[in-house]
Each structure stands twice: as structure tokens, then as C-alpha cells.
Amino acid sequence: SGLKVREVFINVTRQQVEDFHGPEDYWCQCVAWSHLGTSKSRKASVRIAYLRKNFEQDPQGKEVPIEGMIVLHCRPPEGVPAAEVEWLKNEEPIDSNLDENIDTRADHNLIIRQARLSDSGNYTCMAANIVAKRRSMSATVVVYVNGGWSSWTEWSNCNARCGRGWQKRSRTCTNPAPLNGGAFCEGMSVQKITCTSLCPVDGNWEVWSEWSVCSPECEHLRVRECIAPPPRNGGKFCEGLSQESENCTEGLCIQDKKPLHEIKSQNIEAASDIALYSGLGAAVIAVAVLVVGVTLYRRSQSEYGVDVIDSSALTGGFQTFNFKTVRQGNSLLLNPSMQPDLTVSRTYSGPICLQDPMDKELMTESSLFNPLSDIKVKVQSSFMVSLGVTERAEYHGKAHSGTFPHGNSRAFGTIQARNKAAYIQNLSSISARSELKTTAIFGHLGGRLVVPNTGVSLLIPHGVIPEESSWEIYLAVTQKESSLQPEGSDVLLGPEVTCGPSELSVSSPFALTIPHCAEVNPEHWNIHLKKRTQQGKWEEVMSVEEETTSCYCLLDPYACHILLNSFGTYALIGEPVSDCAVRQLKVAVFGCLSCNSLDYNLRVYCMDNTPCAFQEVVLDERLQGGQLLDEPKLLPFQGNTFSLQISVLDIPPFLWRIKPFTACQEVPFSRVWCNSQKPLHCAFSLERYSPATTQLSCKICVRQVKGHEQILQIQTSILENERETIAFFAHEDGNFPAQMGPKAFKIPYSIRQRICATFDTPNAKGKDWQMLAQKNSINRNLSYFATQSSPSAVILDLWEARHQHDGDLDSLACALEEIGRTHSKISDITETEMEEPDFSYSRQNGL
């Protein structure tokens, strides 16, 4: 347009604004002039932005009835520019546009028009401007439900059958039931009224009438009625005949050219004959059925006449035999000069009865247990079998550089359902975050890797690694947030575990143990094993209940043992099939003094019942100076969509106090069920009335609505020097994260070889390894073992993985005893056992 425009600017510093002390705000104005005149702009005020720390009014907690109105007031701190206000519920922002029942537009206040149960929670007012953000004190809102009576039931029957009694009706306070501290129903739950029942009167006969005149049939009659009195109110009717007749001519009257009494006697005799013949026929049929039954019974018993009686029963009862062989050189040992001392002890009570003919066949086959030449058998007076070895076989091989020290392998493993041995470990002994990876060099003899205090372990069986080779293998637990994001209601049941290197390939399977938090029940859970690909995606390997020959999963109550042929990253995903699916949570409470010496903080954690989840909590609490106040407890959390409530109870009233409406916190179901990556925790702040109070006693109640409940008893001193250390359960496996060679296994290698040679041999009744699997509670997907070169070896590898902590060799001994394999050795080694009666027996070292 040809119009000239000029721009001017001025720099104003904070110092200039602060130094200005005029009656008005510091302002600037632009003035333009020319020969045509002067023009001035509007004044622009310059202020220093700030936001004070304290709210002018914090929101206050409330208890309101359901469908009542909730108004939370909030006056933000003074600031320039004025602060904008946002509301949080349980640390989550509230969007009033998504919920028409909530209004946050009225002068920074939060208005809930009709309170719902889901509106219970902790509310916080958040104020912010360009300078800073400020948080108000949290206000706890509890929406309670007052109880209401149900309808009355029908009146019951009068309890007295005769005379005065009572009848009642009842109602229950379930319409609705009181919730969140709501008032119980007022009034009586049972009403009673008196009632009177008419007593029953039994009937009685009146006197007989006079005899009637004699009829043409030479009979006369007389009658009576049940009216003296008649039956009333349910009384009994009179017993007997109401009519009676008899001959009125004393037998002289003739009917059809015969005396009447002769005709009657003939009828009676005919009726008697019919009854007699009927009784005889029934007796003959009963005798025939009895004879057939006895014959069939004796025939069925005769089939077992030879099989069920042992020869010892025919020679006079119990006998004791001691047999021992002279031990020869064993070619299975790496060092033939080091001989294992093998002892097998068996105890029986006689006479021995075998219910299955197959058992008798096993006893009579003398060559079944020939590979086990170093066996001693004792037949005594109790039917119990145990296996033992006095000394473990020692192996001497080339040690690789960097080998970890060998130790007692009983320190490894997860808690088994059968043997949850208590173990104690203080917070100071928990490994650091950087130690969630274990590395070791393994050779042909194999070994075991354990990530301390996580329940994760890796078993490398003997022979998996080729001879003259050494592999550096690692085992790691992902501690950061897992890349596996479950879909829908699926749950990550345990840690994400990586073993490798992934490029290594093995010829026989190794065993990976991953802990889980599911309450095992196939009717409620569908559990899947997933593996991460090189592209970072997750693909399903198998379902735990699936029949496959690629890998095998054995689900124990607290861990899953997986037989694999390839290294990689694995995780367990649980798909709840019903609302009865239970996720095991571990509840722990920690405490520490706050900056204010009068306050004491309680932090309640609800985490997965896995060792690694608990370890993460312990590490975080150690950084905050927290102290474990009570032994952690298990809480079965059902997938029934009901929330979790955490409350503090029984606080000493004149020593400690807690802010009103903050003693109970409720966590939504979805936050507990789907929060598989981060442990859930709630914090409570208690204040002492006096600094002289050093003891704290209270209870922490953690319960699921319409579910289970756990109470943690807190009894502690808040002073560091007087506080008693509470122990918690953990395996002491931090000292030996890796074991190489024979000491990593519970079963000595020589005995393992003999068992495999015996049970891999085909039998007329089937594969013996199948019986070995069945006796070790392996009843599913047996086709996987059938594809292995030595099914018994893989079964024993799985046994080693399951019993890495307890080393329960007695269970394996019982399995062998139930199969009855060693029965056949009695006749072969009798003389040898008698020659060396001093053969020692020990159960301290296992087989």
C-alpha cells in the first residue's frame, strides 16, 4: 500500500522492575509523532511471575453416602499469572469431559453430582503456571453404602404339633449390604409370633349293633361306626372291621346241595395250595442265584491262586536276606581309580502280595537290573524302600579358566510346593541391580547357572556341550519394563528371562526354570510360553497343556521347568479362563522415619509372588532406608473384577494418630491385575503425639472385596539402635551363582548311567521309562520323551531341575521302589551279599 511501518523495541530487565517503586505497576508505552500530531499506544505492564508454595485452601476428605453429592474445595496458591487447576484421582488425571457426573469448572472446585462406589479414592488438587507446579494435600473420599433389609420370608410352620407354640420369619441386611463403613440395618432380623395348633383326636369304635335276621345265604350281620369319638385334626382312624358276619344255622343250612361250612373249607384249602407253590418257586430261584454267584466268585479267585502269594509266605512268614557283590572296576567313571560306593537298601513286610500280575513278572525276571551290579538288598519287616549312596562319585577333569567355585548345590532353586524350606537373609545381603546376570564357562560335564534371589536357573546336562569344547553361557533377568505387553486380560506371570548366546545350538535339551505367580489350575488358567524373535517381536512357543515334541513345560506350584533346544529370551503369559483364576500376590510392609522426626511412614507393597519381584522391592527400600516390619504373606487375588482395599487398624489412640479419612485406601481391580511390570504400593503417614514414643503397634489389613484377606501385625521400634531385624524368605544362592561338573547335580553320574541303561531298555509290557515318568508325576506329553535318544536321561534332567534346592533323593527312591525293578535282583545276589555283611549303608549323601 506504500505505507511505511517502523518497529521499535525496548529491553526491560528484572532488576529494573524490582527497583521500580512507583504507585503503579511498572509499565511501558510507545509514543509516535510527526508533523501531523502525536499518537500513544496502550500501556503494557511488566510483572515478575511467581507461584507461592502453600495452597490457600486444601481439599478435605469426606465420607458420603452413595448417590450423595461430593464437593471438594480447592483454592490454589497466589501467583502471577494465575495458576490453572487440575484434579487427580489416585495419581491419575480427571477429565470431566469424559464423565458427565463430574464437574471441575466451578471456581476450581471438584463436584461429583451423584457419588458412586468407584468414586472412592485419594483426590489431589494440582496448581501450575509458567513458573512452577504445586500439589495440595491428598483428600480421601469414601463412598459408603448403608445397609437395607431384604423382604421378609414366609412364616414358618408352628413348631408345636399340639397346643401353644411359635412361628417365625426372617430377613437379611443384604438389600444392599453395608459397605465401606456404612450403617448396618436398624431393626430386628427375626420376628416371632405365637400360634396354637389343634391337638389331633384319634377315632374310636362305637358298640356293635344287634345281629340282623338270618339271610337266604344262612348268614346274619352286625355293624359299628368310628364315631366314639370320630377322628379330628389329623387323628388316626379306627383299626379293625366295621362289619362282621357269621353263619346263623350252626352249619345246618344247605347251599348247592352241600353244607355251607364244607364249601368255605374247600375255598380255604385252594388258597393255601396257591401260597405254598408260590413260596417253593421263590425259594428255588434264590438258591440258584446263590449257587451261580459263589461259582463265579471262586472261579475269579482261582485265577490269582499262583500270582498273589509269594514263596516266602509258604515257608513260614518273614525272612531276612543280606546280599552283597564284590565291586569290580567301573568303566563309566572318568577316573577308574575313583570308585563310587553304591548301596541300595530295600525293606519289605511279608508275605508280599502283588496286586498286578505284571509285578510278579518283574520279580521273576533276573536280568532286569543287571546294569546295577553294586546293589545290596535287604528284606525286612516293613514295606518301605529307600535308596542311598555312601559317597558321591568324584570326577577329575580339566578345569576351565574362569570357573566359579564349586559348592553345595542345595543352595539353589525355587520354593517347591512339597518342600518350602525356610531360609533367612537380611536386606543387606541382597545383590545389587547390576548382578541380575550370571555368566560362566561350561564344558562337556555340564553344570548349573543361578541368578541369585530370583528363582531363575539354567541346568546344562552332561553331554549337551561337545567334548573338548568350552562355552561361555549367560543367564539374565530383565529388570526394566518388559517389552512383552499382554493383550486384553492376559497377565505376565513371571520375569522375562534371557539365556545365551542365542547363536549356540545344542543336540540335547537343557532345563530352564522360571518362577510364576499363578495358582495352578487348568480349569482357570491357560498358560503360554513365548519367545522374543531377533526382530524384537514375541511369538508363542507352546501352551503348557499342549502336546508337542519341540519342547516340554512342567508346571509346578511356584515355578515352570522348561526343556529347550535353543537359547533366547522367554516369558510366561497367563490367560484367565474364568473369574476363579487366582494370581498369587506377596504382601510386605516397610517402615522408616520421615524428615519430620514425629512422623513415621508405612509403605505396603503388593507384588507378584516371585523372588525377583520381591528382590526389586527390597532394593528400592534399601535405598530409602526402609525396614521390613513383618514377614511377607501371600494373598490369593481373584480375577473377579473386585478391587483391593488396604487399611491401617488398631493404632494406639493416645500415642499415635493418622489423618482423618486416610487410614483406608482402595485400588481398582485393573490396576492390580494388569500391573505386572511394577509392584503396587500404598503409603501411610503416622504422627506421634510425643517424641518419647518409640514403639509402634498396629495392624495392616489387605483384602480383596468379596475375596481373601491378610493381616500383617506391626510391632517395632522406630529407633534404629533398638529395632529388631525381621527375617524374610530367600534362598542363599548368592554365594554360588554357578556350579560346573558333577557337584552341580544331585544324582551321581555313575548311578545315572545305570538307571538310564536299565529303563531305556524295551520291555514286553512297554517302555520302562514311561513308568519312571509316571512315578515322577510326569503324565502329559510323553511323546516328547519318546523322540529323545535317552528318554530316561531327559526325565532325570527334569527331576534335577525340580529338586535343585531340596535334593529329595527319597522321592526318586520311592519311584524306583514302586516300579519294582530291583525285585528281580534278590535271587542273583544272595550269596554275594552274605559274603560281605559289613557293606556300609548311608542315606546322608543320597542314592
Secondary structure, 3 states (H helix, E strand, C coil): CCCCCCCCCCCCCHHHHHHCCCCCCCEECCEEEECCEEEECCCEECCCCEECCCCCECCCCEEEECCCCEEECCECCCEECCCEEEEEECCEECCCCCCCCEECCCCCCEEECCCCHHHCEEEEEEEECCCCEEECCCEEEEEEECCCCCCCCCCCCCCCCCEEEEEEEECCCCCCCCECCCCCCCCCCEEEEEEEECCCECCCCCCCCCCCCCCCCCEEEEECCCCCCCCECCCCCCCCCCEEEEECCCCCCEECCEEHHHHHHHHHHHHHHHHHHHHHHHHHHHHHHHHHHHHHHHHHHHCCCCCCCCHHHHCCCCCCCECCCCCCCCCCCCCCCCCCCEEEEEECCCCCCCCCHHHHHHHHCCCCCCCCCCCCCECCCCCEEEEEECCCCCCCCCCCCCCCCCCCHHHCCCCCCCCCCCCCECHHHCCCHHHCEEEEEECCCCEEEEECCCCEEEEECCCCCCCCCCEEEEEEECCCCCCCCCCCCCEECCCCEEEECCCCEEEEEEEEEEECCECCCCCCEEEEEEEECCCCCEEEEEECCCCCCCCEEEECCCEEEEEEEECEEEEEEEEECCCCCEEEEEEEEEEEECCCCCEEEEEEEEEECCHHHHHHHHHHHHHHCCEECCCCEEEEEECCCCCEEEEEECCCCCCEEECCCCCEEEECHHHHHCCCCCCEEEEEEEEECCCCCCEEEEEEEEEECCCCEEEEEEEEECCHHHCCCCCECCCCCCCCCEEECHHHCCCCHHHHHHHHHHHCCEECCEEHHHHHHHHCCCCCCCHHHHCCCCHHHHHHHHHHHHCCCCCCHHHHHHHHHHHCHHHHHCCCCHHHHHHCCCCCCCCCCCC
